[in-house]
Amino acid sequence: MASVLMPHTLRCFLSLRVMGAPPRKLTSERSGFAPIRSQNFRFPVPSAPLTFEDPQAFREKSLWELVRALGVFRLCSFPLSCLLHGTVLGKRGFSMVLRETEPEIDKSLRKMSSLGLRPMLAVPIEEDLGESTGEQRYDDNLASMLECVRMSHSNSWSKDPMMQLKITALVSPELCVKLTSLMKEQKYDLNFFVKAMDKEVVTFPGLSESENAHFLRGLCRLNQIGQASINKVRVLVDAEYTYMNTALSVITMAMMKKFNQEDAWIWNTYQCYLKESRDLLLNAIRLSVDESFCLGIKLVRGAYMDKERKLAGKEGRDDPIHQSWAQTNESYNGSLEIMLNLISQNPDRYKIIVATHNEESVRRTITQMDELQISRDGGLVCFGQLLGMCDHVSLTLAQQGFSVYKSVPYGSVDDTLPYLARRAQENRAVLQGIRKERDLLRRELWRRLQGKFSGSK
Ligand SMILES: Cc1cc2nc3c(=O)[nH]c(=O)nc-3n(C[C@H](O)[C@H](O)[C@H](O)COP(=O)(O)OP(=O)(O)OC[C@H]3O[C@@H](n4cnc5c(N)ncnc54)[C@H](O)[C@@H]3O)c2cc1C
């Protein structure tokens, strides 16, 4: 029987020196990414800070699209619970962002691509504790995800494609929770996960026979995703709740060890609202050095704050979330700086997507990219926002030549509505901040109407 436990905890990695070496000038060739438009490849030039105040960010949108976007904002002013129960929007209400057939999806995504934005498909399947479904459902989920990999790289809008993956769509959340508590005691050796992905029969200590069998099947499913996406699509694994994140991260690291030898195809997510997020990031960097794999990072603030806090309170644990938004911002900025410095020193090994709607974080990233001479569209540093959120930020960035991805839920309306409802609830803070986008849309609409009456453009 192969033992997968080692006598160290995950936390004992040494801290890394990630700053200090002189920045190196980067080009798209060195990054391994093809530029979006080679003739337009942009080298970094120190730029005036972006203000995201220009309504002409929406200049490529048609009049109808402006009116429709304002209509959506109007609907968003209704209480969230009405929207979620369908009393306002109904099933087709979200049809502005969802399409069910491939030609429909293709058309929407081509439009997005013509605006300079890249779609990042997210299969809207996830499970939390108590929602576990059977093995067949996980196999069906695998089929949907493999389809998503295919869609992501085989269309005219596919440029350096990325997609999101939730491990709890392929492995039961109960098992992830159990693995997380086992991993708190001892460190798991990634090689055993890799062997299991290669269909070797591995026995994971602490699991029952049926749990072990389910885990082996889950790892084989993840292996299929890795095999289908390597050299084609970057797979960004989502971070979820702290009670299962350790397992999700270790599984993701094992995928990185297997698939990221030459380039970062599998990425992990770091939630900066967590007090432990800096340690987790440094551990991952350390592991990528020790195990020789490339590291791709999705940096987020985190989406599950209310539930995490409620649960910690109920269980009498310390709150895992930073006490204030300011502390979360500090944590985000610090991790961002670590990654940008690391990228400037090792452009072949590290990549990041700055997944935020926060204008200050975006500006800070751009300033540091300029200082470190990291190219705008080389694919080492890109930006991510959710579909339908902060388009004024995404469009301005795209117009300035940065790589910008919009996270697009891709699936049937039935699967996608509950997913959107969860995202809407989790992103209340961002939804409350969309007033600026609405005002910019109004100003652009007004400018167009004035132009129509005065005969100018
Ligand atoms: C492409 C993409 C992928 C994503 N993937 C994931 C993922 O895998 N996992 C995940 O959890 N989230 C994910 N998110 C969601 C992301 O975490 C939310 O969009 C984000 O929390 C909102 O933060 P912001 O930086 O956009 O905006 P801001 O408005 O700057 O920040 C709001 C966030 O700050 C934090 N915060 C607010 N108040 C406080 C407080 N009092 N104390 C401490 N912290 C506070 C919370 O995280 C809150 O959501 C993803 C987002 C995008 C765009």
The ligand as an SDF file (V2000), in Angstrom:
LIG
                    3D

 53 58  0  0  0  0  0  0  0  0999 V2000
  -12.7760   36.2750  -13.1800 C   0  0  0  0  0  0  0  0  0  0  0  0
  -13.1710   36.1340  -11.7470 C   0  0  0  0  0  0  0  0  0  0  0  0
  -12.9930   34.9230  -11.0850 C   0  0  0  0  0  0  0  0  0  0  0  0
  -13.3260   34.7960   -9.7250 C   0  0  0  0  0  0  0  0  0  0  0  0
  -13.0900   33.6170   -9.0720 N   0  0  0  0  0  0  0  0  0  0  0  0
  -13.3210   33.5310   -7.7360 C   0  0  0  0  0  0  0  0  0  0  0  0
  -13.0030   32.3680   -7.0040 C   0  0  0  0  0  0  0  0  0  0  0  0
  -12.5030   31.3940   -7.5620 O   0  0  0  0  0  0  0  0  0  0  0  0
  -13.2650   32.3450   -5.6800 N   0  0  0  0  0  0  0  0  0  0  0  0
  -13.7980   33.4230   -5.0080 C   0  0  0  0  0  0  0  0  0  0  0  0
  -13.9860   33.3670   -3.7920 O   0  0  0  0  0  0  0  0  0  0  0  0
  -14.1350   34.5310   -5.6920 N   0  0  0  0  0  0  0  0  0  0  0  0
  -13.9050   34.6130   -7.0180 C   0  0  0  0  0  0  0  0  0  0  0  0
  -14.2240   35.7420   -7.7000 N   0  0  0  0  0  0  0  0  0  0  0  0
  -15.1090   36.7200   -7.0650 C   0  0  0  0  0  0  0  0  0  0  0  0
  -14.3400   37.7740   -6.4230 C   0  0  0  0  0  0  0  0  0  0  0  0
  -13.8450   37.2790   -5.2190 O   0  0  0  0  0  0  0  0  0  0  0  0
  -15.3280   38.9130   -6.2090 C   0  0  0  0  0  0  0  0  0  0  0  0
  -15.5820   39.4370   -7.4770 O   0  0  0  0  0  0  0  0  0  0  0  0
  -14.6670   39.8850   -5.3420 C   0  0  0  0  0  0  0  0  0  0  0  0
  -14.6970   39.4660   -4.0110 O   0  0  0  0  0  0  0  0  0  0  0  0
  -15.1970   41.2630   -5.4150 C   0  0  0  0  0  0  0  0  0  0  0  0
  -14.0500   41.9740   -5.1420 O   0  0  0  0  0  0  0  0  0  0  0  0
  -13.4620   43.1030   -6.0580 P   0  0  0  0  0  0  0  0  0  0  0  0
  -11.9870   43.0840   -5.9170 O   0  0  0  0  0  0  0  0  0  0  0  0
  -13.9690   42.9450   -7.4270 O   0  0  0  0  0  0  0  0  0  0  0  0
  -14.1930   44.3930   -5.4880 O   0  0  0  0  0  0  0  0  0  0  0  0
  -14.1320   45.2930   -4.1140 P   0  0  0  0  0  0  0  0  0  0  0  0
  -15.3850   46.0040   -4.1810 O   0  0  0  0  0  0  0  0  0  0  0  0
  -12.8470   46.0800   -4.1460 O   0  0  0  0  0  0  0  0  0  0  0  0
  -14.0530   44.3260   -2.9330 O   0  0  0  0  0  0  0  0  0  0  0  0
  -15.1720   43.7010   -2.3850 C   0  0  0  0  0  0  0  0  0  0  0  0
  -14.6170   42.5120   -1.6520 C   0  0  0  0  0  0  0  0  0  0  0  0
  -13.7650   42.9260   -0.5740 O   0  0  0  0  0  0  0  0  0  0  0  0
  -13.8840   42.0210    0.4910 C   0  0  0  0  0  0  0  0  0  0  0  0
  -14.4590   42.7550    1.6370 N   0  0  0  0  0  0  0  0  0  0  0  0
  -15.5010   43.6070    1.5930 C   0  0  0  0  0  0  0  0  0  0  0  0
  -15.7810   44.0670    2.8390 N   0  0  0  0  0  0  0  0  0  0  0  0
  -14.8830   43.5150    3.6710 C   0  0  0  0  0  0  0  0  0  0  0  0
  -14.6650   43.5730    5.0830 C   0  0  0  0  0  0  0  0  0  0  0  0
  -15.4290   44.3280    5.8860 N   0  0  0  0  0  0  0  0  0  0  0  0
  -13.6680   42.8460    5.6060 N   0  0  0  0  0  0  0  0  0  0  0  0
  -12.8780   42.0870    4.8150 C   0  0  0  0  0  0  0  0  0  0  0  0
  -13.0420   41.9830    3.4780 N   0  0  0  0  0  0  0  0  0  0  0  0
  -14.0220   42.6830    2.9060 C   0  0  0  0  0  0  0  0  0  0  0  0
  -14.8210   40.9110    0.0260 C   0  0  0  0  0  0  0  0  0  0  0  0
  -14.0210   39.9070   -0.5310 O   0  0  0  0  0  0  0  0  0  0  0  0
  -15.6600   41.6010   -1.0290 C   0  0  0  0  0  0  0  0  0  0  0  0
  -16.1900   40.7000   -1.9720 O   0  0  0  0  0  0  0  0  0  0  0  0
  -13.8900   35.8910   -9.0370 C   0  0  0  0  0  0  0  0  0  0  0  0
  -14.0690   37.1060   -9.7070 C   0  0  0  0  0  0  0  0  0  0  0  0
  -13.7040   37.2390  -11.0250 C   0  0  0  0  0  0  0  0  0  0  0  0
  -13.8900   38.5690  -11.6750 C   0  0  0  0  0  0  0  0  0  0  0  0
  1  2  1  0
  2  3  1  0
  2 52  2  0
  3  4  2  0
  4  5  1  0
  4 50  1  0
  5  6  2  0
  6  7  1  0
  6 13  1  0
  7  8  2  0
  7  9  1  0
  9 10  1  0
 10 11  2  0
 10 12  1  0
 12 13  2  0
 13 14  1  0
 14 15  1  0
 14 50  1  0
 15 16  1  0
 16 17  1  0
 16 18  1  0
 18 19  1  0
 18 20  1  0
 20 21  1  0
 20 22  1  0
 22 23  1  0
 23 24  1  0
 24 25  2  0
 24 26  1  0
 24 27  1  0
 27 28  1  0
 28 29  2  0
 28 30  1  0
 28 31  1  0
 31 32  1  0
 32 33  1  0
 33 34  1  0
 33 48  1  0
 34 35  1  0
 35 36  1  0
 35 46  1  0
 36 37  1  0
 36 45  1  0
 37 38  2  0
 38 39  1  0
 39 40  1  0
 39 45  2  0
 40 41  1  0
 40 42  2  0
 42 43  1  0
 43 44  2  0
 44 45  1  0
 46 47  1  0
 46 48  1  0
 48 49  1  0
 50 51  2  0
 51 52  1  0
 52 53  1  0
M  END
$$$$
